[in-house]
Amino acid sequence: MSEVHSSLTPSQASRLADRSSRLFAQLCDGLITGVPVAATTYGCGLLVHRFVPNLAGHAPLTRMLYGLVVLGVYIGFYLGINGWLLVRNGQTLGKKICGIRIARPDGSVPSLSESFVRRELVFAAPISIFQIFIPGLNFTVRLVDVLFIFRSSRKCLHDNIAGTIVVKV
């Protein structure tokens, strides 16, 4: 028996979101949140280099500061766009578009801690700081995480960490 069926009843397992809906929702969320975050952090980077020229000689410090700015901007945009939907329905805007939502195994809406901190921030925080030192880290970690939906449980790594599933609405 697959691992998804060992922790869920058959009716719960039949409500799991299909892989294509999850991938499309992830793509939508990436565009909806990623574009404003990228534009804002790029602008912040230009401002830091323009108005704090003394940091130019301290590349590691500048990179860590920039990583923290990226993280702060990401959290602000992510929660600004998705916070209310997450708390109310267990959805991001991309999941709402695709007709799916985050749920606990019992079907209830997870807390903001479960749906944001343990699903998103667990990857975003370290990536924001270290992606400046390791080019492509964000893309690689996010890709590996998303590719886990091809397991029989259809759970990404962040689902396992948060103890959540994604179901059809």
C-alpha positions as CSV (number, residue, x, y, z in Angstrom):
1,M,0.0,0.0,0.0
2,S,1.3,3.4,-0.8
3,E,2.5,5.8,2.0
4,V,-0.4,8.2,1.3
5,H,-3.0,5.5,2.0
6,S,-1.3,4.5,5.3
7,S,-2.1,7.9,6.9
8,L,-5.4,8.8,5.2
9,T,-8.7,7.2,4.8
10,P,-9.7,6.2,1.2
11,S,-12.1,9.1,0.9
12,Q,-9.3,11.6,2.0
13,A,-6.9,10.0,-0.4
14,S,-9.4,10.4,-3.3
15,R,-9.6,14.2,-2.5
16,L,-5.8,14.7,-3.0
17,A,-5.1,17.4,-5.6
18,D,-3.7,16.0,-8.8
19,R,-0.1,16.7,-9.7
20,S,-0.8,19.0,-12.6
21,S,-3.0,21.3,-10.4
22,R,-0.2,21.5,-7.9
23,L,2.4,22.3,-10.5
24,F,0.3,24.9,-12.1
25,A,-0.6,26.5,-8.7
26,Q,3.1,26.6,-7.9
27,L,3.9,28.3,-11.2
28,C,1.1,30.8,-10.6
29,D,2.3,31.5,-7.0
30,G,5.9,31.8,-8.3
31,L,4.8,34.5,-10.8
32,I,2.4,36.3,-8.6
33,T,4.8,36.6,-5.7
34,G,8.1,36.3,-7.5
35,V,7.8,39.2,-9.9
36,P,7.1,41.8,-7.3
37,V,9.7,40.4,-5.0
38,A,12.4,40.3,-7.7
39,A,11.6,43.9,-8.8
40,T,11.6,45.2,-5.2
41,T,14.7,43.4,-4.2
42,Y,16.5,44.5,-7.3
43,G,15.6,48.1,-6.5
44,C,16.7,47.6,-2.9
45,G,20.0,46.2,-4.2
46,L,20.6,49.3,-6.4
47,L,19.8,51.6,-3.4
48,V,22.2,49.7,-1.1
49,H,25.0,50.0,-3.6
50,R,24.2,53.6,-4.4
51,F,23.7,55.0,-0.9
52,V,25.9,52.7,1.2
53,P,29.1,52.7,-0.9
54,N,31.3,51.6,2.1
55,L,29.7,48.2,2.0
56,A,31.0,47.6,-1.5
57,G,34.4,46.6,0.0
58,H,32.7,44.1,2.3
59,A,31.2,41.7,-0.2
60,P,30.1,38.9,2.3
61,L,28.4,41.4,4.6
62,T,26.7,43.1,1.7
63,R,25.5,39.7,0.4
64,M,24.1,38.7,3.8
65,L,22.4,42.1,4.2
66,Y,20.9,41.7,0.7
67,G,19.8,38.2,1.5
68,L,18.0,39.5,4.6
69,V,16.4,42.2,2.6
70,V,15.2,39.7,0.0
71,L,13.8,37.5,2.8
72,G,11.9,40.4,4.4
73,V,10.5,41.5,1.1
74,Y,9.5,38.0,0.3
75,I,7.7,37.5,3.6
76,G,5.9,40.9,3.2
77,F,4.7,40.2,-0.4
78,Y,3.9,36.5,0.3
79,L,1.7,37.3,3.3
80,G,0.3,40.5,1.8
81,I,-0.9,38.5,-1.2
82,N,-1.7,35.2,0.4
83,G,-2.0,35.7,4.2
84,W,-5.7,36.2,4.4
85,L,-6.4,33.3,2.0
86,L,-4.1,31.0,3.9
87,V,-5.7,31.7,7.3
88,R,-9.3,31.6,6.0
89,N,-9.2,28.8,3.4
90,G,-5.7,27.2,3.4
91,Q,-5.1,28.6,-0.1
92,T,-2.6,30.8,-1.8
93,L,-3.8,32.8,-4.8
94,G,-2.3,30.1,-7.2
95,K,-4.1,27.3,-5.3
96,K,-7.4,29.3,-5.4
97,I,-7.0,29.7,-9.2
98,C,-6.5,25.9,-9.4
99,G,-9.3,24.9,-7.1
100,I,-7.0,23.3,-4.5
101,R,-6.1,24.0,-0.9
102,I,-3.7,23.1,1.9
103,A,-5.2,20.9,4.6
104,R,-4.3,18.9,7.7
105,P,-4.8,15.1,7.2
106,D,-8.2,15.5,9.0
107,G,-9.3,18.0,6.3
108,S,-9.2,21.1,8.5
109,V,-7.5,24.3,7.6
110,P,-4.0,24.5,8.9
111,S,-2.8,27.4,11.1
112,L,-0.6,30.1,9.6
113,S,2.4,28.5,11.2
114,E,1.6,25.2,9.4
115,S,0.7,26.8,6.1
116,F,3.4,29.5,5.9
117,V,6.2,29.0,8.4
118,R,6.7,25.3,8.1
119,R,5.8,25.1,4.4
120,E,7.4,28.2,2.9
121,L,9.7,29.9,5.4
122,V,11.6,26.7,6.2
123,F,13.0,26.9,2.7
124,A,12.9,30.7,2.0
125,A,15.0,31.8,5.0
126,P,18.1,29.7,4.4
127,I,17.8,30.1,0.7
128,S,17.6,33.9,0.9
129,I,20.8,34.1,2.8
130,F,22.9,31.5,1.0
131,Q,21.6,32.0,-2.6
132,I,23.9,35.0,-2.9
133,F,26.9,32.7,-2.3
134,I,25.6,29.7,-4.2
135,P,24.1,30.7,-7.6
136,G,21.0,28.7,-8.6
137,L,20.4,27.5,-5.0
138,N,16.8,28.9,-4.9
139,F,15.9,27.3,-8.2
140,T,17.5,24.0,-7.3
141,V,15.9,23.6,-3.9
142,R,12.5,24.7,-5.1
143,L,12.7,22.3,-8.1
144,V,13.7,19.3,-5.9
145,D,11.0,20.2,-3.4
146,V,8.3,20.3,-6.1
147,L,9.5,17.2,-7.9
148,F,8.6,15.2,-4.7
149,I,4.9,15.4,-5.8
150,F,5.7,12.5,-8.2
151,R,5.9,10.1,-5.2
152,S,2.8,8.0,-4.5
153,S,1.9,10.3,-1.6
154,R,1.9,13.4,-3.9
155,K,3.6,15.2,-1.0
156,C,6.4,17.7,-1.5
157,L,9.1,18.0,1.1
158,H,7.4,21.0,2.6
159,D,4.2,19.0,3.0
160,N,6.1,16.4,5.0
161,I,7.7,19.1,7.2
162,A,4.4,20.8,7.9
163,G,2.3,17.7,8.2
164,T,-0.1,18.9,5.5
165,I,-1.7,17.6,2.3
166,V,-3.1,19.5,-0.7
167,V,-6.7,18.6,-1.6
168,K,-9.3,19.5,-4.2
169,V,-11.7,22.2,-3.0
